[in-house]
Amino acid sequence: MSSSVRWNSSATDENRRLINEHRAAEGQSKVSFTHLVAWAVLRALEDFPGLNDAYDDSSGEPTRVRREEVRFGIAVDVQKADGSRSLVVPNVPGSGDMRFTQFLSASDDVVSRARGGKLKLSDFEGTTVSAFTFITRMMFLDEVAFPVFVPQNEGMLKPLKVIAPEGTIFNPTYPAATFSRFSQVQRAVDLALRALAPVIPERVTAGNSAHIHFISYSGWDEKQGEYWVYLEVNEGSYGARATSDGPDSVDNLIANTRNNPIEELEWRFPMRTDRYELRSEPAAAGEFRGGIGIVRENTFLTDTAITCEGERHESDVPWGAFGGHDGLNGSLVKNVGRAGEESWPSKVTGRQLLAGDSLQITVPSGGGFGDPHKRDPLKVLEDVLDGFTTAEAAARDYGVVIKEVNGQLTVDLRSTAERREVLVAELSSAT
């Protein structure tokens, strides 16, 4: 299915601009990316009509319900009378049989009535499919990762029972904040691994970054005469496991996104990426070291609004497992190292930056796994040479003595054995 909805977004953006110039000359409305994504999904339904089906068990037996009509749901952001905002999802009846121009007109009418407070109950009834159906299916049952083709369907959730006591983060009590919905899911998965560690240590990791740092940048493009928005997921790191180091600079747990090339970002949006690399702090020590998170610094060429769903700034750090050391938390810092420097919390909404301001995003690094004194000294040397740790940290955390011989760093095996013996003895006496 993914091949049916994949396209070159850069070419699409240029084609959209040309189409909208023509439509503007004719006094017609703009074509948005929402229109294009929705249309791609509708075309994909022609190849996978089963995704429009439903699940029913009202008779006591699971039954597949085949829907003849496609009523595509469109999420619309609306502002209430008190200034607060909410998301409504009305649908476009008969959208599966429409031409693009018909769908464009019908969806614009639905959006207009939603924002004008003129929707009726019938506008919400019978929604058969929305973009989220496809997104969910691709995330959890991608054909590359899963051996059997399973279309998204309501029966998938039938075996699950969710227990969420009132007042918890999964069943909050008003007016508790519910903005950053992804953060608590990541932490729940990470905590499940921690709870299972004593039972199945060979199948879990040490603490992961368990975050997302999903950031929205937006502003007004004077040249194009329209708003621009760029969404960015800043990847994290895994904790180490019983047999290997934690992967660096990668989405983890239930997140699975690619990063965007800097070149495309700077070509299409009024912002520049001045720094994008692994964190400089030593990785969490262990027989297998923790993964290393990234640090990114973006500078903005126009006034920009920032919204961030992040996690793990001043809370508990990614934990070390079975003697491994703890990882590191993340941070958001405005104008780091210059006038106007300001630390931000992990979750912000609509924070304003002026042209010339910058934002540094640092994501968590994962925990180490196992006793650091059991790590192969040559692997520690490799870490020093790669910049993943320092010679000082090698001696302190791993008991590995590194010295320079003929201009090259090398492990002093005899001194290392002696130092590790002393460190192990000190740890034994302390416990």
FITI-237012 format. One line per field, with one value per residue (C-alpha): x, y, z; residue number from 1. Coordinates in nm, 3 decimals, padded with zeros to 5 digits. Layout:
<rs>
X X_... .
Y Y_... .
Z Z_... .
num NUM_... .
</rs>
This chain:
<rs>
X 00.000_00.285_00.383_00.038_00.072_00.446_00.565_00.844_00.724_00.962_00.818_00.467_00.534_00.655_00.359_00.120_00.266_00.213_-00.143_-00.227_-00.090_-00.327_-00.619_-00.552_-00.570_-00.911_-01.028_-01.032_-00.922_-00.578_-00.490_-00.335_-00.120_-00.422_-00.614_-00.329_-00.274_-00.647_-00.668_-00.373_-00.548_-00.870_-00.679_-00.509_-00.854_-00.904_-00.624_-00.713_-01.093_-01.090_-00.956_-01.301_-01.465_-01.576_-01.592_-01.905_-01.974_-02.324_-02.458_-02.200_-01.992_-01.720_-01.850_-01.690_-01.908_-01.851_-01.925_-02.029_-01.970_-01.649_-01.705_-01.362_-01.306_-01.113_-00.966_-01.041_-00.890_-01.162_-01.156_-01.425_-01.596_-01.373_-01.059_-00.972_-00.923_-01.046_-01.031_-01.344_-01.360_-01.657_-01.666_-01.716_-01.997_-01.937_-01.575_-01.462_-01.655_-01.552_-01.310_-01.037_-01.210_-01.531_-01.348_-01.164_-01.490_-01.670_-01.387_-01.351_-01.724_-01.693_-01.397_-01.578_-01.890_-01.678_-01.503_-01.829_-02.005_-02.254_-02.191_-02.480_-02.482_-02.514_-02.174_-02.013_-02.219_-02.089_-01.722_-01.556_-01.192_-00.946_-00.575_-00.508_-00.634_-00.349_-00.091_-00.170_-00.156_00.176_00.333_00.241_00.183_00.417_00.459_00.839_00.849_00.544_00.533_00.157_-00.050_-00.305_-00.520_-00.614_-00.939_-01.144_-01.101_-00.732_-00.821_-01.076_-00.837_-00.701_-00.822_-00.693_-00.687_-00.630_-00.737_-00.887_-00.627_-00.343_-00.176_-00.384_-00.711_-00.651_-00.891_-00.981_-00.805_-00.491_-00.282_-00.329_-00.130_00.172_00.001_00.306_00.536_00.346_00.311_00.687_00.747_00.490_00.675_01.009_00.872_00.732_01.083_01.219_00.956_01.038_01.416_01.452_01.253_01.383_01.711_01.824_01.526_01.514_01.720_01.849_01.662_01.591_01.554_01.177_01.092_01.001_01.082_00.829_00.863_00.648_00.798_00.568_00.552_00.442_00.611_00.599_00.719_00.459_00.190_00.100_00.184_00.462_00.497_00.772_00.734_01.043_01.103_01.438_01.556_01.688_01.881_01.832_01.965_02.222_02.114_02.261_02.455_02.523_02.567_02.266_02.211_02.294_02.082_01.774_01.404_01.313_01.036_00.708_00.841_00.973_01.047_01.323_01.503_01.479_01.794_01.933_01.972_01.601_01.506_01.719_01.599_01.230_01.201_01.337_01.567_01.922_02.069_02.400_02.471_02.347_02.561_02.594_02.615_02.968_02.921_03.052_02.806_02.664_02.920_02.846_02.971_02.767_02.748_02.428_02.326_02.408_02.143_02.174_02.213_02.068_02.079_01.845_01.858_01.550_01.550_01.203_00.982_00.880_00.636_00.761_00.557_00.732_00.620_00.934_01.021_01.297_01.447_01.444_01.281_01.439_01.722_01.733_01.843_02.139_02.068_02.256_02.544_02.538_02.549_02.253_02.207_02.150_01.843_01.769_01.714_01.582_01.787_01.712_02.013_02.267_02.596_02.481_02.252_01.900_01.994_01.695_01.621_01.280_01.073_01.020_00.669_00.590_00.307_00.339_00.666_00.779_01.127_01.245_01.442_01.803_01.714_01.823_01.703_01.931_01.761_01.948_01.782_01.844_02.115_02.032_02.160_02.441_02.393_02.614_02.930_03.156_03.465_03.370_03.380_03.654_03.938_03.985_03.620_03.679_03.977_03.756_03.505_03.779_03.902_03.544_03.474_03.207_03.395_03.720_04.047_03.960_03.617_03.778_03.997_03.721_03.424_03.583_03.917_04.090_04.427_04.501_04.839_05.010_05.284_05.464_05.186_04.908_04.668_04.688_04.563_04.809_04.682_04.888_04.788_04.428_04.418_04.564_04.325_04.020_04.120_04.138_03.805_03.622_03.759_03.646_03.296_03.277_03.377_03.126_02.840 .
Y 00.000_00.237_00.242_00.376_00.689_00.765_01.060_01.316_01.590_01.848_01.803_01.807_02.137_02.296_02.156_02.276_02.627_02.630_02.495_02.758_03.040_02.930_02.889_03.232_03.388_03.223_03.339_02.987_02.853_02.708_02.339_02.236_01.937_01.809_01.789_01.601_01.353_01.284_01.231_00.987_00.791_00.776_00.644_00.384_00.258_00.146_-00.108_-00.191_-00.159_-00.373_-00.075_00.079_-00.216_-00.223_-00.475_-00.561_-00.803_-00.693_-01.040_-01.207_-01.319_-01.113_-00.996_-00.806_-00.522_-00.422_-00.055_00.042_00.416_00.596_00.887_01.039_01.211_01.540_01.677_02.050_02.282_02.517_02.801_02.813_03.127_03.132_03.130_02.765_02.528_02.180_01.924_01.802_01.532_01.570_01.365_01.405_01.171_00.981_01.091_00.763_00.831_01.195_01.355_01.567_01.898_01.766_01.642_01.972_02.168_01.929_01.918_02.299_02.327_02.093_02.290_02.622_02.502_02.354_02.685_02.874_02.658_02.528_02.155_01.919_01.578_01.417_01.559_01.326_01.014_00.720_00.815_00.511_00.607_00.883_00.937_00.801_00.459_00.431_00.586_00.338_00.043_00.145_00.208_-00.121_-00.370_-00.259_-00.537_-00.512_-00.579_-00.805_-01.135_-01.144_-00.873_-00.751_-00.453_-00.203_-00.318_-00.263_-00.624_-00.565_-00.399_-00.657_-00.872_-00.570_-00.448_-00.116_-00.053_00.318_00.439_00.787_01.054_00.875_01.014_00.781_00.881_01.237_01.448_01.793_02.038_01.823_01.896_01.644_01.812_01.586_01.255_01.073_01.130_00.919_00.631_00.621_00.625_00.349_00.120_00.204_00.130_-00.202_-00.300_-00.198_-00.403_-00.710_-00.676_-00.902_-01.176_-01.167_-00.968_-01.108_-00.954_-00.598_-00.283_-00.040_00.291_00.442_00.807_00.731_01.071_01.222_01.598_01.654_02.021_02.243_02.555_02.801_03.157_03.381_03.363_03.711_03.590_03.314_03.509_03.217_03.052_02.794_02.508_02.252_01.949_01.780_01.469_01.477_01.120_00.980_00.670_00.320_00.186_-00.093_-00.458_-00.784_-00.847_-00.512_-00.137_00.090_00.233_00.603_00.879_00.673_00.681_00.417_00.215_00.285_00.584_00.510_00.818_00.931_01.259_01.529_01.621_01.958_02.059_02.019_02.194_02.500_02.507_02.507_02.694_03.020_02.848_02.717_02.419_02.529_02.208_01.852_01.582_01.334_01.472_01.538_01.393_01.038_00.756_00.579_00.320_-00.051_-00.382_-00.253_00.127_00.327_00.490_00.856_01.118_01.409_01.784_02.014_02.393_02.577_02.950_03.126_03.382_03.514_03.545_03.191_03.020_02.704_02.421_02.119_01.785_01.673_01.467_01.397_01.735_01.750_01.418_01.077_00.990_00.677_00.415_00.184_-00.190_-00.458_-00.233_-00.010_00.365_00.598_00.796_01.169_01.389_01.638_02.014_02.301_02.622_02.946_03.148_02.923_03.096_03.448_03.731_03.619_03.263_03.089_02.731_02.604_02.321_02.004_02.104_02.448_02.588_02.883_03.019_03.312_03.353_03.657_03.651_03.571_03.370_03.009_02.699_02.415_02.077_01.813_01.473_01.206_00.940_00.581_00.387_00.130_-00.245_-00.461_-00.403_-00.150_-00.335_-00.630_-00.429_-00.533_-00.278_-00.259_-00.157_00.116_00.234_00.239_00.452_00.699_00.717_00.764_01.038_00.834_00.864_01.023_00.880_01.020_00.852_00.530_00.518_00.633_00.430_00.128_00.099_00.108_00.285_00.443_00.591_00.738_00.534_00.676_00.924_00.666_00.586_00.231_00.027_-00.043_-00.393_-00.447_-00.117_-00.180_-00.519_-00.365_-00.069_-00.287_-00.510_-00.205_-00.061_-00.392_-00.427_-00.076_-00.143_-00.472_-00.306_-00.026_-00.272 .
Z 00.000_00.080_-00.288_-00.372_-00.159_-00.182_-00.389_-00.415_-00.177_-00.323_-00.673_-00.527_-00.354_-00.679_-00.875_-00.606_-00.634_-01.012_-00.977_-00.714_-00.930_-01.206_-00.965_-00.810_-01.157_-01.199_-00.854_-00.715_-00.374_-00.302_-00.314_00.018_00.111_00.306_-00.021_-00.189_00.095_00.119_-00.256_-00.246_00.029_-00.173_-00.473_-00.252_-00.151_-00.508_-00.459_-00.097_-00.063_00.251_00.446_00.416_00.592_00.955_01.242_01.436_01.722_01.825_01.747_01.968_01.673_01.504_01.168_00.883_00.755_00.394_00.332_-00.018_00.028_00.123_00.362_00.412_00.748_00.756_01.080_01.118_01.379_01.510_01.758_02.025_02.154_02.465_02.250_02.310_02.017_01.941_01.661_01.484_01.215_00.980_00.660_00.286_00.169_-00.153_-00.168_-00.319_-00.642_-00.687_-00.930_-00.771_-00.840_-00.686_-00.378_-00.348_-00.353_-00.114_00.140_00.133_00.202_00.503_00.643_00.591_00.770_01.053_01.118_01.084_01.342_01.086_01.100_01.168_01.332_00.990_00.893_01.145_01.085_00.890_00.860_00.706_00.671_00.756_00.706_01.055_00.952_00.705_00.934_01.212_00.981_00.829_01.170_01.333_01.051_00.775_00.520_00.534_00.908_00.945_00.751_00.696_00.527_00.780_00.677_00.945_01.105_01.417_01.529_01.600_01.930_02.039_02.252_02.441_02.777_02.904_03.280_03.345_03.692_03.700_03.767_03.589_03.277_03.059_03.225_03.343_03.544_03.410_03.396_03.370_03.062_02.778_02.502_02.457_02.393_02.257_02.553_02.805_02.558_02.508_02.882_02.937_02.695_02.858_03.205_03.084_02.975_03.315_03.495_03.285_03.320_03.628_03.455_03.099_03.113_02.780_02.598_02.735_02.708_02.965_02.980_02.639_02.551_02.547_02.408_02.073_02.079_01.804_01.707_01.489_01.334_01.158_01.031_00.746_00.407_00.254_-00.086_-00.120_00.060_00.283_00.612_00.624_00.869_00.918_01.145_01.283_01.490_01.669_01.703_02.030_02.132_02.267_02.591_02.568_02.583_02.706_02.386_02.219_02.257_02.231_01.879_01.848_01.698_01.614_01.686_01.941_02.103_01.920_01.724_01.375_01.165_00.933_00.968_00.703_00.506_00.610_00.245_00.174_00.498_00.417_00.056_00.139_00.471_00.620_00.869_00.886_01.070_01.224_01.415_01.382_01.542_01.827_02.179_02.300_02.650_02.710_02.645_02.952_03.063_03.078_02.951_02.659_02.640_02.603_02.276_02.220_02.144_01.905_01.940_01.674_01.655_01.418_01.341_01.203_00.923_01.000_01.308_01.399_01.638_01.811_01.959_02.110_02.251_02.434_02.738_02.990_03.069_03.446_03.531_03.589_03.352_03.130_03.380_03.365_03.389_03.582_03.680_03.373_03.426_03.380_03.060_03.015_02.991_02.715_02.689_02.479_02.490_02.308_02.184_02.356_02.442_02.353_02.457_02.534_02.634_02.790_02.892_02.789_02.936_02.734_02.628_02.487_02.278_02.043_02.184_01.971_01.825_01.631_01.309_01.402_01.714_01.745_01.928_02.042_02.083_02.283_02.318_02.587_02.571_02.671_02.974_02.982_03.037_03.260_03.464_03.285_03.417_03.195_02.873_02.633_02.682_02.305_02.263_02.521_02.316_02.005_02.194_02.287_01.927_01.800_02.055_02.234_02.562_02.690_02.819_03.163_03.160_03.035_03.347_03.584_03.456_03.288_03.468_03.130_03.120_02.784_02.699_02.395_02.226_01.923_01.866_01.888_02.170_02.300_02.598_02.878_02.951_03.265_03.424_03.319_03.494_03.810_03.808_03.749_04.040_04.267_04.146_04.185_04.538_04.626_04.493_04.687_05.015_04.957_04.922 .
num 1_2_3_4_5_6_7_8_9_10_11_12_13_14_15_16_17_18_19_20_21_22_23_24_25_26_27_28_29_30_31_32_33_34_35_36_37_38_39_40_41_42_43_44_45_46_47_48_49_50_51_52_53_54_55_56_57_58_59_60_61_62_63_64_65_66_67_68_69_70_71_72_73_74_75_76_77_78_79_80_81_82_83_84_85_86_87_88_89_90_91_92_93_94_95_96_97_98_99_100_101_102_103_104_105_106_107_108_109_110_111_112_113_114_115_116_117_118_119_120_121_122_123_124_125_126_127_128_129_130_131_132_133_134_135_136_137_138_139_140_141_142_143_144_145_146_147_148_149_150_151_152_153_154_155_156_157_158_159_160_161_162_163_164_165_166_167_168_169_170_171_172_173_174_175_176_177_178_179_180_181_182_183_184_185_186_187_188_189_190_191_192_193_194_195_196_197_198_199_200_201_202_203_204_205_206_207_208_209_210_211_212_213_214_215_216_217_218_219_220_221_222_223_224_225_226_227_228_229_230_231_232_233_234_235_236_237_238_239_240_241_242_243_244_245_246_247_248_249_250_251_252_253_254_255_256_257_258_259_260_261_262_263_264_265_266_267_268_269_270_271_272_273_274_275_276_277_278_279_280_281_282_283_284_285_286_287_288_289_290_291_292_293_294_295_296_297_298_299_300_301_302_303_304_305_306_307_308_309_310_311_312_313_314_315_316_317_318_319_320_321_322_323_324_325_326_327_328_329_330_331_332_333_334_335_336_337_338_339_340_341_342_343_344_345_346_347_348_349_350_351_352_353_354_355_356_357_358_359_360_361_362_363_364_365_366_367_368_369_370_371_372_373_374_375_376_377_378_379_380_381_382_383_384_385_386_387_388_389_390_391_392_393_394_395_396_397_398_399_400_401_402_403_404_405_406_407_408_409_410_411_412_413_414_415_416_417_418_419_420_421_422_423_424_425_426_427_428_429_430_431 .
</rs>
